[in-house]
Amino acid sequence: MTWLLTFWAKAKTWFYALLAILAAIGSAWLYGRHQGDRKTAAKDQAQQAQEAVQSAQQVAKTIEVSSETQSRVQALPVAPVQPVATAAPDTAAGELRDNWSAPN
């Protein structure tokens, strides 16, 4: 009967040692996951900031091009209004009238 108590004491010691090893491995694994999540979050935040900068640069470029186009349009000469029906055939309005009314 004493061998059973001795065996039980040894088994209990081995069980607690194994449990402590598993707890250490589990805590190391959880710590690694936590560190990985923090690094991933920092990378995502940096990428979002870079995308925001690129988006702002594209918006600024679009506004610049739009402003340049608007200034060029305003610099165009103003032509007098010409009805299409009485337009000379060598003008754009005359060509529109001829092409519009031509049979297909």
Buried (B, 14 or more C-beta within 10 A) or exposed (E): EEEEEEEEEEEEEEEEEEEEEEEEEEEEEEEEEEEEEEEEEEEEEEEEEEEEEEEEEEEEEEEEEEEEEEEEEEEEEEEEEEEBEEBEEEEEBBBEBEEEEEEE
